Amino acid sequence: MGTYIIKRCLSLIPLLFFVSIAVFALLRTGKNDPAMSYLRLSNIPPTEAALQNAREKLGLNKPVLAQYITWLWKALRLDFGESYVTKTSVTKQLLYYAPNTLFLASVSLLFTIALSLPLGILAAKYNGKWPDQAVRVFAYAGVSVPSFWLAFLMIMVFAIRLKWLPPLGAGSFRHVLMPAISVMLMSTCINTRLIRSNMLEQAHSRAVVYARFRGVREGYITSHHILKNACIPIITALGMHVGEILGGSVVAEVIFAWPGVGRYAVSAIYNRDFPVMQCFLLFMTVIFVGCNLITDIAYAALDPRIRFQEKSEGGPGHG
């Protein structure tokens, strides 16, 4: 297992390297001049001399390759420069907002698991009956509802009319309920359908049929044969849901004024704050890649065939 984890970690290095190139090039090949953005946000008239001084200060007068190497070396040390707006360290600002975003994403993911698992099991157990039909209607309807529309609807109902929940900001667990629900609904519905279909597929497997022939209790069959095997592909899906939840968190943070990385990044995009934009893109990529790594490790832990397959592909001299 240790060899598998090391191989997976090493395989991420080229991926992150190409991502860094893409992030650097994406913000250098656009029409917006970072030096002009810096002067505008610093309230400095964009004269020719001021532009030249700004390019020298930002290192934009160097060759592109030299700029990338300098930027990458600083990024490896978690130094993304200073924000054009606040003139403070981008890394410190991101670390200040990151816990709120991670908390919102974690609550959304927990809601997704806590709701989709019993609904999927219920739909599979009563396949074709009214509970199954009700869960399927909920799943199809939930996938069709835009998260931003649901967010505004919840604000109107639960915050303005009923006054049950605070509409904006952060501070208590009540503040996170509406943002988390708006973020997790689509992932919950997708995961519910996936659990249902996987459990129905596993219910007709040979291991389940033989267990029933031996007189094994139905509850034991459901928990140890059907549900356990059905959860293996679901773990992979949860890794993908992390990306959906993080992407949805950006919208939710703007609507609910949640003080997170997404709201901070949207403000940076509006202001053309290049250091913040670069740091945000790399931050989200690293989190997404890290979640996929954890998913692969969990998948290999539940299904040893993954590790054995990699050993056989590596040959007798590997592993």
C-alpha positions as YAML, in Angstrom:
chain: A
units: angstrom
residues:
- id: 1
  name: MET
  ca: [0.00, 0.00, 0.00]
- id: 2
  name: GLY
  ca: [2.88, 2.35, 0.81]
- id: 3
  name: THR
  ca: [4.43, 1.80, -2.61]
- id: 4
  name: TYR
  ca: [1.10, 2.55, -4.29]
- id: 5
  name: ILE
  ca: [0.73, 5.84, -2.36]
- id: 6
  name: ILE
  ca: [4.27, 6.93, -3.26]
- id: 7
  name: LYS
  ca: [3.68, 6.17, -6.94]
- id: 8
  name: ARG
  ca: [0.43, 8.12, -6.96]
- id: 9
  name: CYS
  ca: [2.10, 11.11, -5.26]
- id: 10
  name: LEU
  ca: [4.98, 11.11, -7.74]
- id: 11
  name: SER
  ca: [2.58, 10.92, -10.68]
- id: 12
  name: LEU
  ca: [1.03, 14.23, -9.58]
- id: 13
  name: ILE
  ca: [4.28, 16.20, -9.97]
- id: 14
  name: PRO
  ca: [4.12, 16.45, -13.82]
- id: 15
  name: LEU
  ca: [0.43, 17.32, -13.61]
- id: 16
  name: LEU
  ca: [0.99, 20.19, -11.19]
- id: 17
  name: PHE
  ca: [3.94, 21.38, -13.28]
- id: 18
  name: PHE
  ca: [1.81, 21.67, -16.43]
- id: 19
  name: VAL
  ca: [-0.96, 23.32, -14.41]
- id: 20
  name: SER
  ca: [1.51, 25.96, -13.21]
- id: 21
  name: ILE
  ca: [2.50, 26.65, -16.84]
- id: 22
  name: ALA
  ca: [-1.15, 26.96, -17.84]
- id: 23
  name: VAL
  ca: [-1.97, 29.32, -14.94]
- id: 24
  name: PHE
  ca: [1.04, 31.49, -15.68]
- id: 25
  name: ALA
  ca: [0.38, 31.62, -19.43]
- id: 26
  name: LEU
  ca: [-3.36, 32.17, -19.07]
- id: 27
  name: LEU
  ca: [-2.89, 35.48, -17.27]
- id: 28
  name: ARG
  ca: [0.01, 36.60, -19.45]
- id: 29
  name: THR
  ca: [-1.58, 36.04, -22.86]
- id: 30
  name: GLY
  ca: [-4.75, 38.05, -22.24]
- id: 31
  name: LYS
  ca: [-5.49, 41.59, -23.36]
- id: 32
  name: ASN
  ca: [-5.14, 43.04, -19.86]
- id: 33
  name: ASP
  ca: [-1.72, 44.39, -18.95]
- id: 34
  name: PRO
  ca: [-0.77, 43.52, -15.33]
- id: 35
  name: ALA
  ca: [1.24, 46.75, -15.10]
- id: 36
  name: MET
  ca: [-1.79, 48.80, -16.16]
- id: 37
  name: SER
  ca: [-3.97, 46.98, -13.61]
- id: 38
  name: TYR
  ca: [-1.39, 47.63, -10.92]
- id: 39
  name: LEU
  ca: [-1.34, 51.36, -11.67]
- id: 40
  name: ARG
  ca: [-5.13, 51.61, -11.85]
- id: 41
  name: LEU
  ca: [-5.61, 49.87, -8.50]
- id: 42
  name: SER
  ca: [-2.84, 51.98, -6.97]
- id: 43
  name: ASN
  ca: [-4.49, 55.21, -8.20]
- id: 44
  name: ILE
  ca: [-1.37, 56.14, -10.19]
- id: 45
  name: PRO
  ca: [-1.77, 57.92, -13.57]
- id: 46
  name: PRO
  ca: [-0.68, 55.48, -16.32]
- id: 47
  name: THR
  ca: [2.09, 57.56, -17.83]
- id: 48
  name: GLU
  ca: [4.86, 55.96, -19.86]
- id: 49
  name: ALA
  ca: [7.35, 56.40, -17.02]
- id: 50
  name: ALA
  ca: [4.90, 54.97, -14.49]
- id: 51
  name: LEU
  ca: [4.25, 51.94, -16.72]
- id: 52
  name: GLN
  ca: [7.97, 51.32, -17.10]
- id: 53
  name: ASN
  ca: [8.53, 51.56, -13.35]
- id: 54
  name: ALA
  ca: [5.60, 49.22, -12.71]
- id: 55
  name: ARG
  ca: [6.93, 46.63, -15.18]
- id: 56
  name: GLU
  ca: [10.34, 46.77, -13.52]
- id: 57
  name: LYS
  ca: [8.80, 46.38, -10.05]
- id: 58
  name: LEU
  ca: [6.62, 43.45, -11.15]
- id: 59
  name: GLY
  ca: [9.41, 41.83, -13.19]
- id: 60
  name: LEU
  ca: [7.48, 42.16, -16.43]
- id: 61
  name: ASN
  ca: [10.49, 43.63, -18.26]
- id: 62
  name: LYS
  ca: [12.28, 40.25, -18.13]
- id: 63
  name: PRO
  ca: [11.91, 37.45, -20.71]
- id: 64
  name: VAL
  ca: [8.78, 35.32, -20.26]
- id: 65
  name: LEU
  ca: [10.79, 32.21, -19.33]
- id: 66
  name: ALA
  ca: [12.67, 34.14, -16.64]
- id: 67
  name: GLN
  ca: [9.37, 35.51, -15.34]
- id: 68
  name: TYR
  ca: [7.94, 31.98, -15.11]
- id: 69
  name: ILE
  ca: [10.98, 30.54, -13.33]
- id: 70
  name: THR
  ca: [10.97, 33.38, -10.80]
- id: 71
  name: TRP
  ca: [7.22, 33.05, -10.25]
- id: 72
  name: LEU
  ca: [7.41, 29.24, -9.91]
- id: 73
  name: TRP
  ca: [10.28, 29.41, -7.43]
- id: 74
  name: LYS
  ca: [8.35, 31.87, -5.28]
- id: 75
  name: ALA
  ca: [5.16, 29.80, -5.60]
- id: 76
  name: LEU
  ca: [6.97, 26.71, -4.33]
- id: 77
  name: ARG
  ca: [7.80, 28.75, -1.23]
- id: 78
  name: LEU
  ca: [4.15, 29.89, -1.03]
- id: 79
  name: ASP
  ca: [5.10, 33.42, -2.00]
- id: 80
  name: PHE
  ca: [2.57, 34.78, -4.51]
- id: 81
  name: GLY
  ca: [3.48, 38.41, -4.09]
- id: 82
  name: GLU
  ca: [1.25, 41.22, -2.88]
- id: 83
  name: SER
  ca: [-2.30, 42.02, -3.85]
- id: 84
  name: TYR
  ca: [-2.62, 45.02, -6.16]
- id: 85
  name: VAL
  ca: [-5.62, 46.19, -4.09]
- id: 86
  name: THR
  ca: [-4.62, 45.68, -0.46]
- id: 87
  name: LYS
  ca: [-0.81, 45.71, -0.90]
- id: 88
  name: THR
  ca: [-0.59, 42.78, 1.53]
- id: 89
  name: SER
  ca: [0.63, 39.21, 1.10]
- id: 90
  name: VAL
  ca: [-1.69, 37.15, -1.09]
- id: 91
  name: THR
  ca: [-0.78, 33.97, 0.78]
- id: 92
  name: LYS
  ca: [-1.77, 35.47, 4.14]
- id: 93
  name: GLN
  ca: [-5.06, 36.70, 2.74]
- id: 94
  name: LEU
  ca: [-5.83, 33.33, 1.14]
- id: 95
  name: LEU
  ca: [-5.02, 31.48, 4.36]
- id: 96
  name: TYR
  ca: [-7.35, 33.88, 6.17]
- id: 97
  name: TYR
  ca: [-10.30, 33.08, 3.88]
- id: 98
  name: ALA
  ca: [-9.50, 29.39, 3.20]
- id: 99
  name: PRO
  ca: [-10.89, 27.96, 6.49]
- id: 100
  name: ASN
  ca: [-14.33, 29.43, 5.75]
- id: 101
  name: THR
  ca: [-14.39, 27.90, 2.27]
- id: 102
  name: LEU
  ca: [-13.17, 24.53, 3.51]
- id: 103
  name: PHE
  ca: [-15.77, 24.60, 6.28]
- id: 104
  name: LEU
  ca: [-18.57, 25.35, 3.81]
- id: 105
  name: ALA
  ca: [-17.34, 22.62, 1.43]
- id: 106
  name: SER
  ca: [-16.97, 20.10, 4.27]
- id: 107
  name: VAL
  ca: [-20.48, 20.74, 5.58]
- id: 108
  name: SER
  ca: [-21.85, 20.44, 2.04]
- id: 109
  name: LEU
  ca: [-20.01, 17.15, 1.50]
- id: 110
  name: LEU
  ca: [-21.25, 15.76, 4.84]
- id: 111
  name: PHE
  ca: [-24.81, 16.77, 3.93]
- id: 112
  name: THR
  ca: [-24.36, 15.05, 0.57]
- id: 113
  name: ILE
  ca: [-23.25, 11.77, 2.15]
- id: 114
  name: ALA
  ca: [-25.76, 11.90, 5.02]
- id: 115
  name: LEU
  ca: [-28.71, 12.48, 2.68]
- id: 116
  name: SER
  ca: [-27.78, 10.53, -0.47]
- id: 117
  name: LEU
  ca: [-26.80, 7.30, 1.32]
- id: 118
  name: PRO
  ca: [-30.16, 6.59, 3.05]
- id: 119
  name: LEU
  ca: [-32.14, 7.84, 0.04]
- id: 120
  name: GLY
  ca: [-30.19, 5.60, -2.35]
- id: 121
  name: ILE
  ca: [-30.58, 2.58, -0.05]
- id: 122
  name: LEU
  ca: [-34.30, 3.29, 0.37]
- id: 123
  name: ALA
  ca: [-34.85, 3.57, -3.39]
- id: 124
  name: ALA
  ca: [-32.95, 0.33, -4.07]
- id: 125
  name: LYS
  ca: [-34.75, -1.57, -1.31]
- id: 126
  name: TYR
  ca: [-38.18, -0.54, -2.58]
- id: 127
  name: ASN
  ca: [-37.33, -0.71, -6.28]
- id: 128
  name: GLY
  ca: [-40.37, 0.08, -8.41]
- id: 129
  name: LYS
  ca: [-42.55, 1.01, -5.43]
- id: 130
  name: TRP
  ca: [-43.68, 4.45, -4.28]
- id: 131
  name: PRO
  ca: [-40.60, 5.21, -2.08]
- id: 132
  name: ASP
  ca: [-38.39, 4.53, -5.08]
- id: 133
  name: GLN
  ca: [-40.57, 6.70, -7.30]
- id: 134
  name: ALA
  ca: [-40.48, 9.56, -4.76]
- id: 135
  name: VAL
  ca: [-36.69, 9.42, -4.44]
- id: 136
  name: ARG
  ca: [-36.25, 9.35, -8.22]
- id: 137
  name: VAL
  ca: [-38.53, 12.38, -8.64]
- id: 138
  name: PHE
  ca: [-36.51, 14.23, -6.00]
- id: 139
  name: ALA
  ca: [-33.24, 13.27, -7.70]
- id: 140
  name: TYR
  ca: [-34.35, 14.36, -11.17]
- id: 141
  name: ALA
  ca: [-35.85, 17.59, -9.88]
- id: 142
  name: GLY
  ca: [-32.79, 18.41, -7.78]
- id: 143
  name: VAL
  ca: [-30.41, 17.99, -10.70]
- id: 144
  name: SER
  ca: [-32.53, 20.41, -12.74]
- id: 145
  name: VAL
  ca: [-32.55, 23.21, -10.15]
- id: 146
  name: PRO
  ca: [-29.79, 25.83, -10.61]
- id: 147
  name: SER
  ca: [-27.90, 26.41, -7.39]
- id: 148
  name: PHE
  ca: [-28.08, 30.22, -7.64]
- id: 149
  name: TRP
  ca: [-31.88, 30.10, -8.10]
- id: 150
  name: LEU
  ca: [-32.22, 27.83, -5.09]
- id: 151
  name: ALA
  ca: [-30.02, 30.21, -3.08]
- id: 152
  name: PHE
  ca: [-32.21, 33.23, -3.85]
- id: 153
  name: LEU
  ca: [-35.36, 31.18, -3.19]
- id: 154
  name: MET
  ca: [-34.12, 30.09, 0.24]
- id: 155
  name: ILE
  ca: [-33.18, 33.67, 1.14]
- id: 156
  name: MET
  ca: [-36.66, 34.84, 0.21]
- id: 157
  name: VAL
  ca: [-38.45, 32.05, 2.11]
- id: 158
  name: PHE
  ca: [-36.31, 31.22, 5.15]
- id: 159
  name: ALA
  ca: [-34.60, 34.57, 5.74]
- id: 160
  name: ILE
  ca: [-37.05, 37.26, 4.61]
- id: 161
  name: ARG
  ca: [-40.50, 35.72, 5.11]
- id: 162
  name: LEU
  ca: [-40.05, 33.15, 7.88]
- id: 163
  name: LYS
  ca: [-36.99, 34.82, 9.46]
- id: 164
  name: TRP
  ca: [-35.61, 31.43, 10.52]
- id: 165
  name: LEU
  ca: [-32.10, 31.81, 9.16]
- id: 166
  name: PRO
  ca: [-29.70, 34.74, 8.68]
- id: 167
  name: PRO
  ca: [-29.46, 35.71, 4.99]
- id: 168
  name: LEU
  ca: [-25.84, 36.87, 4.82]
- id: 169
  name: GLY
  ca: [-22.44, 36.54, 6.44]
- id: 170
  name: ALA
  ca: [-20.91, 33.95, 8.77]
- id: 171
  name: GLY
  ca: [-20.70, 33.47, 12.50]
- id: 172
  name: SER
  ca: [-22.77, 30.49, 13.60]
- id: 173
  name: PHE
  ca: [-23.87, 27.15, 12.22]
- id: 174
  name: ARG
  ca: [-27.18, 28.72, 11.20]
- id: 175
  name: HIS
  ca: [-25.29, 30.92, 8.75]
- id: 176
  name: VAL
  ca: [-23.87, 27.93, 6.86]
- id: 177
  name: LEU
  ca: [-27.12, 26.00, 6.41]
- id: 178
  name: MET
  ca: [-28.49, 27.80, 3.34]
- id: 179
  name: PRO
  ca: [-25.15, 28.09, 1.50]
- id: 180
  name: ALA
  ca: [-24.41, 24.41, 2.16]
- id: 181
  name: ILE
  ca: [-27.82, 23.27, 0.95]
- id: 182
  name: SER
  ca: [-27.57, 25.31, -2.26]
- id: 183
  name: VAL
  ca: [-24.12, 23.84, -2.93]
- id: 184
  name: MET
  ca: [-24.84, 20.21, -2.09]
- id: 185
  name: LEU
  ca: [-28.23, 19.65, -3.78]
- id: 186
  name: MET
  ca: [-26.95, 18.63, -7.22]
- id: 187
  name: SER
  ca: [-24.22, 16.37, -5.82]
- id: 188
  name: THR
  ca: [-26.74, 14.76, -3.47]
- id: 189
  name: CYS
  ca: [-29.14, 13.96, -6.29]
- id: 190
  name: ILE
  ca: [-26.40, 12.53, -8.52]
- id: 191
  name: ASN
  ca: [-24.99, 10.46, -5.67]
- id: 192
  name: THR
  ca: [-28.45, 9.16, -4.74]
- id: 193
  name: ARG
  ca: [-29.06, 7.87, -8.25]
- id: 194
  name: LEU
  ca: [-25.60, 6.32, -8.34]
- id: 195
  name: ILE
  ca: [-26.09, 4.51, -5.01]
- id: 196
  name: ARG
  ca: [-29.46, 3.19, -6.15]
- id: 197
  name: SER
  ca: [-28.18, 1.87, -9.47]
- id: 198
  name: ASN
  ca: [-25.06, 0.31, -7.92]
- id: 199
  name: MET
  ca: [-27.03, -1.43, -5.19]
- id: 200
  name: LEU
  ca: [-29.51, -2.82, -7.71]
- id: 201
  name: GLU
  ca: [-26.60, -4.11, -9.78]
- id: 202
  name: GLN
  ca: [-24.89, -5.71, -6.77]
- id: 203
  name: ALA
  ca: [-28.18, -7.27, -5.62]
- id: 204
  name: HIS
  ca: [-28.03, -9.65, -8.60]
- id: 205
  name: SER
  ca: [-24.35, -10.56, -8.27]
- id: 206
  name: ARG
  ca: [-23.24, -14.16, -7.72]
- id: 207
  name: ALA
  ca: [-21.99, -13.50, -4.18]
- id: 208
  name: VAL
  ca: [-25.41, -12.22, -3.13]
- id: 209
  name: VAL
  ca: [-27.26, -15.10, -4.80]
- id: 210
  name: TYR
  ca: [-25.01, -17.69, -3.14]
- id: 211
  name: ALA
  ca: [-25.36, -15.95, 0.24]
- id: 212
  name: ARG
  ca: [-29.15, -16.17, -0.03]
- id: 213
  name: PHE
  ca: [-28.90, -19.87, -0.93]
- id: 214
  name: ARG
  ca: [-26.84, -20.43, 2.25]
- id: 215
  name: GLY
  ca: [-29.55, -18.77, 4.34]
- id: 216
  name: VAL
  ca: [-27.56, -15.69, 5.32]
- id: 217
  name: ARG
  ca: [-29.67, -12.97, 6.94]
- id: 218
  name: GLU
  ca: [-30.93, -10.33, 4.52]
- id: 219
  name: GLY
  ca: [-29.64, -7.49, 6.68]
- id: 220
  name: TYR
  ca: [-26.14, -8.95, 6.68]
- id: 221
  name: ILE
  ca: [-26.28, -9.44, 2.90]
- id: 222
  name: THR
  ca: [-27.33, -5.83, 2.40]
- id: 223
  name: SER
  ca: [-24.63, -4.33, 4.62]
- id: 224
  name: HIS
  ca: [-21.68, -6.67, 3.90]
- id: 225
  name: HIS
  ca: [-22.23, -7.66, 0.28]
- id: 226
  name: ILE
  ca: [-24.49, -5.23, -1.54]
- id: 227
  name: LEU
  ca: [-23.72, -1.91, 0.17]
- id: 228
  name: LYS
  ca: [-19.98, -2.52, 0.65]
- id: 229
  name: ASN
  ca: [-19.41, -3.42, -3.01]
- id: 230
  name: ALA
  ca: [-21.72, -0.66, -4.21]
- id: 231
  name: CYS
  ca: [-19.75, 1.97, -2.28]
- id: 232
  name: ILE
  ca: [-16.49, 1.35, -4.17]
- id: 233
  name: PRO
  ca: [-17.46, 3.31, -7.31]
- id: 234
  name: ILE
  ca: [-19.32, 5.81, -5.14]
- id: 235
  name: ILE
  ca: [-16.03, 6.81, -3.48]
- id: 236
  name: THR
  ca: [-14.70, 7.80, -6.90]
- id: 237
  name: ALA
  ca: [-17.85, 9.83, -7.51]
- id: 238
  name: LEU
  ca: [-17.41, 11.62, -4.18]
- id: 239
  name: GLY
  ca: [-13.94, 12.72, -5.29]
- id: 240
  name: MET
  ca: [-15.57, 14.30, -8.33]
- id: 241
  name: HIS
  ca: [-18.27, 15.86, -6.16]
- id: 242
  name: VAL
  ca: [-15.56, 17.75, -4.29]
- id: 243
  name: GLY
  ca: [-14.83, 19.67, -7.49]
- id: 244
  name: GLU
  ca: [-18.53, 20.39, -7.98]
- id: 245
  name: ILE
  ca: [-18.88, 21.55, -4.38]
- id: 246
  name: LEU
  ca: [-15.83, 23.80, -4.57]
- id: 247
  name: GLY
  ca: [-17.11, 25.31, -7.81]
- id: 248
  name: GLY
  ca: [-20.57, 25.80, -6.34]
- id: 249
  name: SER
  ca: [-19.07, 27.37, -3.23]
- id: 250
  name: VAL
  ca: [-17.83, 30.30, -5.32]
- id: 251
  name: VAL
  ca: [-21.39, 31.16, -6.36]
- id: 252
  name: ALA
  ca: [-22.78, 30.57, -2.87]
- id: 253
  name: GLU
  ca: [-20.14, 32.74, -1.23]
- id: 254
  name: VAL
  ca: [-21.02, 35.66, -3.48]
- id: 255
  name: ILE
  ca: [-24.80, 35.31, -2.98]
- id: 256
  name: PHE
  ca: [-24.68, 34.78, 0.78]
- id: 257
  name: ALA
  ca: [-21.72, 37.15, 1.39]
- id: 258
  name: TRP
  ca: [-19.82, 34.23, 2.87]
- id: 259
  name: PRO
  ca: [-16.25, 35.39, 3.64]
- id: 260
  name: GLY
  ca: [-14.43, 32.67, 1.74]
- id: 261
  name: VAL
  ca: [-11.84, 32.19, -0.97]
- id: 262
  name: GLY
  ca: [-14.44, 32.19, -3.74]
- id: 263
  name: ARG
  ca: [-15.82, 35.63, -2.86]
- id: 264
  name: TYR
  ca: [-12.25, 36.89, -2.48]
- id: 265
  name: ALA
  ca: [-11.34, 35.51, -5.92]
- id: 266
  name: VAL
  ca: [-14.41, 36.99, -7.63]
- id: 267
  name: SER
  ca: [-13.44, 40.40, -6.28]
- id: 268
  name: ALA
  ca: [-9.89, 39.84, -7.58]
- id: 269
  name: ILE
  ca: [-11.18, 38.88, -11.04]
- id: 270
  name: TYR
  ca: [-13.33, 42.01, -11.15]
- id: 271
  name: ASN
  ca: [-10.33, 44.17, -10.19]
- id: 272
  name: ARG
  ca: [-7.84, 42.28, -12.42]
- id: 273
  name: ASP
  ca: [-5.75, 41.51, -9.33]
- id: 274
  name: PHE
  ca: [-3.34, 39.10, -11.06]
- id: 275
  name: PRO
  ca: [-1.40, 37.76, -8.02]
- id: 276
  name: VAL
  ca: [-4.64, 36.82, -6.28]
- id: 277
  name: MET
  ca: [-6.04, 35.19, -9.41]
- id: 278
  name: GLN
  ca: [-2.92, 33.06, -9.90]
- id: 279
  name: CYS
  ca: [-2.86, 32.02, -6.26]
- id: 280
  name: PHE
  ca: [-6.57, 31.13, -6.32]
- id: 281
  name: LEU
  ca: [-6.25, 28.96, -9.43]
- id: 282
  name: LEU
  ca: [-3.31, 27.03, -8.00]
- id: 283
  name: PHE
  ca: [-5.01, 26.71, -4.62]
- id: 284
  name: MET
  ca: [-8.16, 25.21, -6.13]
- id: 285
  name: THR
  ca: [-6.12, 22.89, -8.36]
- id: 286
  name: VAL
  ca: [-4.04, 21.57, -5.48]
- id: 287
  name: ILE
  ca: [-7.15, 20.92, -3.37]
- id: 288
  name: PHE
  ca: [-8.93, 19.18, -6.24]
- id: 289
  name: VAL
  ca: [-5.86, 17.04, -7.05]
- id: 290
  name: GLY
  ca: [-5.37, 16.26, -3.36]
- id: 291
  name: CYS
  ca: [-8.98, 15.10, -3.01]
- id: 292
  name: ASN
  ca: [-8.58, 12.87, -6.06]
- id: 293
  name: LEU
  ca: [-5.42, 11.42, -4.51]
- id: 294
  name: ILE
  ca: [-7.28, 10.62, -1.30]
- id: 295
  name: THR
  ca: [-10.05, 9.07, -3.38]
- id: 296
  name: ASP
  ca: [-7.59, 6.84, -5.24]
- id: 297
  name: ILE
  ca: [-5.99, 5.72, -1.98]
- id: 298
  name: ALA
  ca: [-9.39, 4.93, -0.45]
- id: 299
  name: TYR
  ca: [-10.39, 3.07, -3.61]
- id: 300
  name: ALA
  ca: [-7.22, 0.97, -3.47]
- id: 301
  name: ALA
  ca: [-7.76, 0.26, 0.23]
- id: 302
  name: LEU
  ca: [-11.28, -1.04, -0.41]
- id: 303
  name: ASP
  ca: [-10.38, -2.92, -3.60]
- id: 304
  name: PRO
  ca: [-6.91, -4.56, -3.36]
- id: 305
  name: ARG
  ca: [-7.13, -5.53, -7.03]
- id: 306
  name: ILE
  ca: [-6.13, -1.94, -7.88]
- id: 307
  name: ARG
  ca: [-2.79, -2.36, -6.08]
- id: 308
  name: PHE
  ca: [-2.20, -5.80, -7.49]
- id: 309
  name: GLN
  ca: [-2.94, -4.56, -11.00]
- id: 310
  name: GLU
  ca: [-0.35, -1.80, -10.67]
- id: 311
  name: LYS
  ca: [2.23, -4.28, -9.38]
- id: 312
  name: SER
  ca: [1.61, -6.61, -12.31]
- id: 313
  name: GLU
  ca: [1.89, -3.74, -14.78]
- id: 314
  name: GLY
  ca: [5.15, -2.65, -13.15]
- id: 315
  name: GLY
  ca: [6.67, -6.10, -13.67]
- id: 316
  name: PRO
  ca: [8.43, -8.40, -11.24]
- id: 317
  name: GLY
  ca: [11.09, -5.83, -10.45]
- id: 318
  name: HIS
  ca: [8.59, -3.26, -9.14]
- id: 319
  name: GLY
  ca: [6.44, -2.90, -6.03]
...
